[in-house]
């Protein structure tokens, strides 16, 4: 609070965060996250999936980002158990703080593949190699205020996106599928995996 009161300008990444930080005398600007669109569109056109991804059976539904307690790990476990024919791919750094047991249970499932952190230059090819991008966040104070970089990455690569009802996804629900609970989320994933809708892409 002291820092925000003492600076001339504050930049935040979401309207929700702007509302939370706005007070008299503060100048707040919203600059949402963005991506190198050309890099992702080139990857989408080239479809050169990295070997550790292309070796996995399809369909491949994935998440790219920090893997930890901000994710709804129980939802991922439910999806993996309900659809053993799907490959769930997790790309990124793993932080098991306060979620080690759930992460261990998730990793033990045969159709869950944790590929680790990748160089920024490699991320477009990994995302373009997915059949659907997931934003399976838990709903809490943090995720109510985020502007997830991977949401923009998935869209720039032209892959369908399925999200839990975080505000950032709800703002773009005209082209993202948003739902909650295992059954609805799985149904939306099934819909996302139908043959390409070129206009929607």
VOMAR-225289 format. One line per 2 residues: number of its first residue (from 0); their letters; for each residue x, y, z of C-alpha. Coordinates in Angstrom, 3 decimals. Layout:
BEGIN
NUM = A = X,Y,Z ~ ...
//
This chain:
BEGIN
0 = XX = 0.000,0.000,0.000 ~ 2.839,2.396,0.835
2 = XX = 4.584,1.634,-2.451 ~ 1.428,2.167,-4.528
4 = XX = 0.796,5.476,-2.757 ~ 4.355,6.705,-3.328
6 = XX = 4.789,6.024,-7.071 ~ 3.615,8.216,-9.942
8 = XX = 2.087,5.400,-11.954 ~ 1.221,1.724,-11.488
10 = XX = 0.808,-0.822,-14.292 ~ -1.350,-3.900,-13.673
12 = XX = -2.223,-6.853,-15.905 ~ -5.987,-7.131,-15.438
14 = XX = -9.104,-5.024,-14.848 ~ -9.690,-6.968,-11.622
16 = XX = -6.242,-6.012,-10.324 ~ -6.805,-2.387,-11.349
18 = XX = -10.030,-2.303,-9.360 ~ -8.338,-3.869,-6.326
20 = XX = -5.453,-1.381,-6.368 ~ -7.334,1.800,-7.305
22 = XX = -7.585,4.446,-4.591 ~ -7.769,8.240,-4.660
24 = XX = -4.513,9.773,-5.834 ~ -3.281,6.655,-7.646
26 = XX = -2.752,6.454,-11.405 ~ -3.391,2.882,-12.554
28 = XX = -2.968,1.613,-16.109 ~ -3.942,-1.834,-17.412
30 = XX = -1.485,-3.552,-19.751 ~ -2.551,-7.160,-20.204
32 = XX = -0.055,-9.852,-21.139 ~ 0.768,-10.460,-24.785
34 = XX = 2.862,-12.757,-26.946 ~ 5.057,-12.767,-30.028
36 = XX = 2.208,-13.555,-32.411 ~ 4.500,-14.174,-35.387
38 = XX = 6.480,-16.826,-33.516 ~ 3.324,-18.732,-32.549
40 = XX = 1.679,-18.429,-35.960 ~ 4.880,-19.714,-37.610
42 = XX = 4.892,-22.665,-35.220 ~ 1.219,-23.348,-35.981
44 = XX = 1.898,-23.304,-39.719 ~ 5.022,-25.465,-39.436
46 = XX = 3.653,-28.032,-36.946 ~ 7.153,-29.224,-36.036
48 = XX = 6.367,-30.831,-32.695 ~ 9.395,-31.527,-30.461
50 = XX = 10.291,-35.210,-30.140 ~ 9.231,-35.595,-26.497
52 = XX = 5.793,-34.254,-27.427 ~ 5.255,-35.910,-30.811
54 = XX = 6.081,-39.312,-29.304 ~ 3.000,-39.098,-27.052
56 = XX = -0.277,-40.596,-28.287 ~ -3.006,-38.182,-29.293
58 = XX = -5.127,-36.412,-28.579 ~ -2.787,-34.239,-26.534
60 = XX = -4.324,-31.710,-24.144 ~ -1.814,-29.537,-22.386
62 = XX = -0.922,-26.763,-20.015 ~ 2.208,-24.625,-20.299
64 = XX = 3.294,-22.608,-17.277 ~ 4.118,-22.934,-13.597
66 = XX = 2.844,-26.269,-12.299 ~ 1.771,-26.041,-8.685
68 = XX = -0.997,-25.251,-6.233 ~ -2.594,-22.518,-8.370
70 = XX = -3.738,-25.327,-10.696 ~ -6.799,-27.434,-9.979
72 = XX = -4.802,-30.657,-9.657 ~ -7.872,-32.632,-8.573
74 = XX = -9.565,-31.603,-11.825 ~ -6.552,-32.827,-13.805
76 = XX = -6.584,-36.121,-11.923 ~ -10.300,-36.476,-12.662
78 = XX = -9.785,-35.812,-16.380 ~ -6.868,-38.234,-16.635
80 = XX = -8.755,-40.980,-14.838 ~ -11.978,-40.449,-16.815
82 = XX = -10.236,-40.298,-20.202 ~ -7.229,-42.660,-20.211
84 = XX = -7.188,-42.368,-24.018 ~ -6.127,-38.705,-23.752
86 = XX = -2.546,-37.586,-23.123 ~ -2.395,-34.791,-20.548
88 = XX = 0.806,-32.832,-21.099 ~ 2.252,-30.452,-18.496
90 = XX = 5.055,-28.174,-19.658 ~ 6.868,-25.920,-17.223
92 = XX = 8.603,-25.617,-13.886 ~ 7.143,-27.709,-11.068
94 = XX = 6.621,-26.210,-7.602 ~ 5.200,-28.850,-5.260
96 = XX = 4.828,-26.505,-2.266 ~ 1.614,-27.468,-0.436
98 = XX = 0.606,-29.879,-3.212 ~ 3.269,-32.604,-3.286
100 = XX = 0.809,-35.447,-2.610 ~ -1.624,-34.388,-5.350
102 = XX = 1.208,-33.828,-7.820 ~ 2.615,-37.273,-7.044
104 = XX = -0.804,-38.837,-7.589 ~ -1.160,-36.965,-10.884
106 = XX = 2.295,-37.952,-12.129 ~ 1.614,-41.593,-11.304
108 = XX = -1.140,-41.756,-13.928 ~ 0.033,-43.377,-17.164
110 = XX = -1.508,-40.768,-19.459 ~ -0.035,-37.745,-17.631
112 = XX = 3.274,-36.491,-19.027 ~ 5.333,-33.819,-17.252
114 = XX = 7.874,-32.559,-19.796 ~ 9.608,-29.965,-17.622
116 = XX = 10.592,-26.368,-18.267 ~ 11.424,-25.373,-21.839
118 = XX = 13.352,-22.486,-23.364 ~ 11.190,-19.530,-24.381
120 = XX = 12.171,-20.093,-28.023 ~ 10.831,-23.668,-27.867
122 = XX = 7.461,-22.867,-26.312 ~ 5.637,-22.005,-29.579
124 = XX = 6.431,-25.426,-31.096 ~ 5.270,-27.215,-27.947
126 = XX = 1.985,-25.323,-27.803 ~ 1.336,-25.684,-31.530
128 = XX = 1.786,-29.437,-31.061 ~ -1.156,-29.652,-28.650
130 = XX = -4.710,-30.446,-29.711 ~ -6.155,-28.240,-26.961
132 = XX = -4.792,-25.819,-24.384 ~ -5.954,-25.979,-20.767
134 = XX = -6.349,-23.217,-18.181 ~ -7.286,-25.426,-15.234
136 = XX = -6.862,-22.897,-12.439 ~ -8.380,-23.098,-8.998
138 = XX = -10.573,-20.107,-8.181 ~ -8.948,-17.925,-5.540
140 = XX = -7.764,-14.357,-4.950 ~ -4.652,-14.856,-7.089
142 = XX = -6.364,-16.387,-10.119 ~ -9.223,-13.862,-9.960
144 = XX = -6.653,-11.176,-10.795 ~ -4.348,-12.847,-13.329
146 = XX = -3.894,-12.332,-17.044 ~ -2.545,-15.781,-18.006
148 = XX = 0.201,-15.582,-20.602 ~ -0.630,-19.088,-21.825
150 = XX = -4.163,-17.995,-22.757 ~ -2.669,-15.647,-25.346
152 = XX = -0.097,-18.238,-26.399 ~ -2.771,-20.877,-27.047
154 = XX = -4.842,-18.419,-29.062 ~ -1.841,-17.183,-31.062
156 = XX = -1.080,-20.809,-31.974 ~ -4.692,-21.302,-33.058
158 = XX = -5.524,-24.166,-30.708 ~ -8.846,-24.449,-28.848
160 = XX = -8.814,-23.381,-25.194 ~ -10.756,-24.831,-22.257
162 = XX = -10.685,-22.927,-18.974 ~ -12.119,-22.907,-15.506
164 = XX = -14.215,-19.748,-14.892 ~ -11.464,-17.301,-14.019
166 = XX = -12.359,-13.683,-14.920 ~ -9.680,-13.448,-17.637
168 = XX = -11.244,-16.378,-19.482 ~ -14.818,-15.225,-18.917
170 = XX = -13.954,-11.899,-20.593 ~ -13.054,-13.877,-23.723
172 = XX = -15.707,-16.577,-23.548 ~ -16.816,-15.794,-27.094
174 = XX = -13.833,-17.820,-28.294 ~ -12.772,-19.797,-25.215
176 = XX = -14.737,-22.666,-23.669 ~ -15.287,-21.983,-19.963
178 = XX = -16.697,-24.463,-17.466 ~ -16.353,-25.862,-13.973
180 = XX = -16.510,-29.316,-12.448 ~ -15.041,-32.511,-13.876
182 = XX = -18.017,-33.462,-16.043 ~ -18.508,-30.080,-17.690
184 = XX = -14.779,-29.544,-18.194 ~ -14.430,-32.965,-19.838
186 = XX = -17.431,-32.261,-22.069 ~ -15.876,-28.992,-23.186
188 = XX = -12.573,-30.765,-23.859 ~ -14.424,-33.301,-26.010
190 = XX = -15.990,-30.458,-27.955 ~ -12.609,-28.786,-28.366
192 = XX = -11.198,-31.961,-29.907 ~ -13.660,-32.190,-32.798
194 = XX = -12.071,-31.636,-36.237 ~ -10.803,-28.119,-36.829
196 = XX = -13.263,-25.295,-37.153 ~ -11.162,-23.098,-39.416
198 = XX = -13.262,-19.981,-38.867 ~ -13.011,-20.334,-35.077
200 = X = -9.261,-20.970,-35.259
//
